Amino acid sequence: MSAMTSQAVDGAPTGGRTLRIAHLYPELLNLYGDSGNILCLRRRMEWRGITPDVMEVRVDDTPSFSGVDIVFIGGGSDREQRIVCDKLLAERAEIRAFVEDGGVLAAVCGGYQLLGSSYLMADERVEGLSLVDLYTDHGDPRLIGNIVVESPISPQPIVGYENHGGRTHLGEGVTPLGRVVYGHGNDGVTGYEGVLYKNVVGTYVHGPLLPKNPGVADCLIARAMERKYGTAELGPLDDAEELAANQVMYHRLMAGEVRES
């Protein structure tokens, strides 16, 4: 197995509870500042006395999901997405076992598209990981702009930005992340955004996602804690600034005060 970088947060607690995060291919899938999502998870764990152990899986590594609690897949260009998919297809059985065992997986934009059976890239249909019953076509125009989603995994509306040419279609009975109240979502037609499956969260929302939406970050942490330690209870944090920023954006969008290009 190739070496993978693993770091605990500087100054984080050295004993007690630990959660391991596998950040897949950060050198390729960081198109929308996805490293901010990892930083958010790390800090929110650290503030609660949970030691975050972040494992950066690089493109030349052979990943292992043994002992991993949270997997994160970010977004990238079509070229980078194809490279990553080819790498991950070789590990599909292990990733699927992780998901079916209740492992927490968060995937944003291009990473979200990789979860399905296939996605259309230019004129070529590329095989996906088939972790969730969905597939992605390509459409014009690109779906670009701010987005607001009401979701059961967040006590506040999820706010962020979307920029995707993909049109993602969920299988019958598959649960979306939530209902679009502003923006486009999965396909610009159904009014749904993202996907929820077991402890998998897939979404087109970036900006990055988690710093703007602490409820989503805490959902991921709580689910990982419940799987590993049997408890999903998290101590409260002072999120006044984060929630104020969330609400300001929500109200500006809903009042029509933001001009979309």
C-alpha positions in Angstrom: 0.0 0.0 0.0 1.3 3.5 -0.9 1.9 5.9 1.9 -0.9 8.3 2.6 -0.6 11.6 4.6 -2.3 11.5 8.0 -2.4 14.5 10.3 -4.1 15.3 13.5 -5.0 18.9 14.1 -2.3 20.9 15.8 -3.2 21.4 19.4 -6.1 18.9 19.2 -6.8 16.6 22.1 -4.5 13.6 22.1 -6.8 11.2 24.0 -10.4 10.2 24.0 -12.5 10.1 20.9 -11.0 10.2 17.5 -12.6 10.4 14.0 -10.6 9.6 10.9 -11.4 11.6 7.7 -10.3 10.3 4.3 -10.0 13.3 2.0 -9.9 11.8 -1.5 -7.5 13.3 -4.1 -7.3 16.9 -2.7 -4.7 17.8 -5.4 -7.3 17.1 -8.1 -10.8 17.7 -6.5 -10.5 21.1 -5.0 -12.2 23.2 -7.7 -14.5 25.0 -5.3 -12.4 25.4 -2.2 -13.3 22.0 -0.9 -10.4 22.1 1.5 -12.6 24.5 3.5 -15.0 21.7 4.1 -12.3 19.6 5.6 -11.1 22.5 7.8 -14.6 23.0 9.0 -15.0 19.4 10.0 -11.6 19.4 11.8 -12.4 22.5 13.8 -15.9 21.5 14.8 -14.5 18.2 16.1 -11.6 19.9 17.9 -13.8 22.4 19.6 -15.8 19.5 21.1 -12.7 17.5 22.2 -12.9 15.0 19.3 -9.5 14.4 17.7 -9.7 14.7 13.9 -7.3 12.5 12.0 -7.2 13.7 8.4 -5.8 11.3 5.8 -5.1 12.8 2.5 -5.4 10.2 -0.2 -3.4 11.3 -3.2 -3.7 10.1 -6.8 -0.8 7.7 -6.5 -2.0 6.2 -3.3 -3.9 2.9 -2.9 -6.7 3.9 -0.4 -7.9 1.7 2.4 -11.1 2.5 4.1 -10.4 0.3 7.2 -10.7 2.5 10.3 -12.1 5.4 8.3 -15.1 7.2 9.7 -15.8 10.0 7.1 -14.9 10.0 3.4 -15.0 13.3 1.5 -14.9 13.7 -2.3 -14.8 17.2 -3.7 -15.4 18.6 -7.2 -13.1 18.9 -10.2 -13.0 19.5 -13.9 -14.1 16.7 -16.3 -10.5 15.7 -16.9 -9.8 15.4 -13.2 -13.1 13.7 -12.5 -12.3 11.1 -15.1 -8.8 10.4 -13.5 -10.4 10.0 -10.1 -13.1 7.7 -11.3 -10.7 5.4 -13.0 -8.7 5.2 -9.7 -11.8 4.6 -7.5 -13.4 2.0 -9.8 -10.5 -0.3 -8.7 -11.6 0.2 -5.1 -15.4 0.1 -5.7 -16.0 -3.1 -3.7 -14.3 -1.6 -0.6 -16.0 1.7 -1.0 -19.4 0.0 -1.3 -18.7 -2.1 1.7 -17.9 1.1 3.7 -21.1 2.7 2.6 -23.3 -0.3 3.2 -21.8 -0.6 6.7 -23.0 2.9 7.5 -19.8 4.8 6.8 -20.2 8.5 6.4 -19.5 9.8 2.9 -19.9 13.4 1.7 -19.5 14.2 -2.0 -19.8 17.6 -3.7 -20.5 18.5 -7.3 -18.2 16.2 -9.4 -17.8 13.9 -6.5 -21.5 13.7 -6.3 -21.8 12.6 -9.9 -19.3 9.8 -9.3 -21.7 8.1 -6.8 -24.1 7.0 -9.5 -24.0 4.3 -12.2 -22.8 6.7 -14.9 -22.3 10.3 -16.0 -22.1 11.8 -19.4 -18.8 13.6 -20.1 -18.9 15.4 -23.4 -20.2 12.7 -25.8 -18.9 9.7 -23.7 -20.8 8.0 -20.9 -18.4 7.1 -18.1 -19.0 4.4 -15.6 -19.5 5.6 -12.1 -19.1 3.9 -8.7 -22.8 2.7 -8.5 -22.9 3.5 -4.8 -26.3 5.1 -5.1 -29.2 4.6 -7.6 -28.7 7.7 -9.8 -27.1 8.7 -13.1 -26.1 12.0 -14.6 -26.6 13.4 -18.1 -25.3 16.6 -19.6 -27.5 19.6 -20.4 -27.4 23.1 -21.6 -27.3 25.7 -20.3 -25.1 25.2 -17.2 -27.1 25.6 -14.0 -25.2 28.4 -12.3 -26.1 30.6 -9.3 -26.9 30.8 -5.7 -29.1 28.0 -4.2 -31.2 27.4 -1.1 -32.3 24.0 -0.1 -34.6 22.9 2.7 -33.3 19.5 4.1 -34.0 17.3 7.0 -30.3 17.0 7.9 -30.0 20.8 8.6 -32.1 22.9 11.1 -31.3 25.9 8.9 -31.8 26.2 5.1 -28.8 25.1 3.2 -27.3 28.0 1.3 -24.5 27.9 -1.3 -23.6 28.1 -4.9 -24.1 25.7 -7.8 -22.3 25.5 -11.2 -22.9 22.3 -13.1 -23.7 21.2 -16.6 -24.8 17.8 -15.3 -28.4 16.8 -14.9 -28.6 14.2 -12.1 -31.5 11.8 -12.0 -32.4 9.9 -8.9 -33.8 6.3 -9.0 -37.3 5.5 -8.0 -37.7 5.9 -4.2 -34.2 7.4 -3.7 -34.3 10.3 -1.2 -33.0 13.7 -2.3 -31.0 15.8 0.1 -33.8 18.3 0.0 -36.2 20.6 -1.8 -35.0 23.6 -3.8 -36.5 26.9 -2.7 -34.1 29.0 -4.7 -31.9 27.9 -7.6 -31.8 24.8 -9.8 -30.8 21.7 -8.0 -30.3 18.3 -9.5 -31.8 19.0 -12.9 -33.5 22.3 -12.9 -36.9 20.6 -13.3 -37.9 18.3 -10.4 -37.2 20.9 -7.6 -35.0 18.5 -5.7 -31.3 18.8 -4.9 -28.7 16.2 -3.9 -29.2 12.7 -2.5 -29.3 11.0 0.9 -28.6 7.2 1.1 -27.7 5.6 4.4 -24.9 7.9 5.7 -24.1 9.3 2.2 -24.7 12.9 1.4 -24.3 14.0 -2.2 -24.9 17.6 -3.4 -24.2 20.2 -6.0 -24.0 22.9 -3.3 -20.5 24.4 -2.8 -19.1 27.7 -1.7 -17.7 25.7 0.3 -20.7 23.8 1.7 -19.9 23.1 5.4 -18.6 26.5 6.7 -21.8 28.1 5.4 -24.0 25.3 6.8 -22.8 24.2 10.3 -25.9 22.0 10.6 -24.7 19.8 7.7 -21.2 19.5 9.2 -22.6 18.5 12.5 -24.9 15.9 10.9 -21.8 14.2 9.3 -19.9 14.3 12.6 -22.9 13.0 14.6 -23.5 10.1 12.2 -19.8 9.1 12.4 -19.9 9.3 16.2 -23.0 7.2 16.4 -21.5 4.5 14.1 -18.1 4.4 16.0 -19.1 5.2 19.6 -22.8 4.5 19.7 -23.7 8.1 20.5 -24.7 11.0 18.2 -24.9 13.6 20.9 -22.7 16.7 20.2 -22.1 19.5 22.5 -23.4 22.9 21.3 -21.1 25.4 19.8 -21.4 29.2 19.5 -22.4 29.4 15.8 -23.8 33.0 16.0 -21.6 34.3 13.2 -22.1 31.3 10.9 -25.8 31.3 11.4 -26.0 35.1 10.9 -24.2 34.8 7.6 -26.5 31.9 6.6 -29.6 33.9 7.4 -28.5 37.1 5.7 -27.9 35.2 2.5 -31.1 33.3 2.8 -33.2 36.4 3.3 -31.4 38.4 0.5 -32.1 35.6 -2.0 -35.7 35.0 -1.0 -36.3 38.8 -1.2 -34.9 38.9 -4.7 -32.0 41.3 -3.7 -29.3 39.2 -5.4 -28.9 39.7 -9.2 -27.8 36.4 -10.8 -25.6 36.7 -13.9 
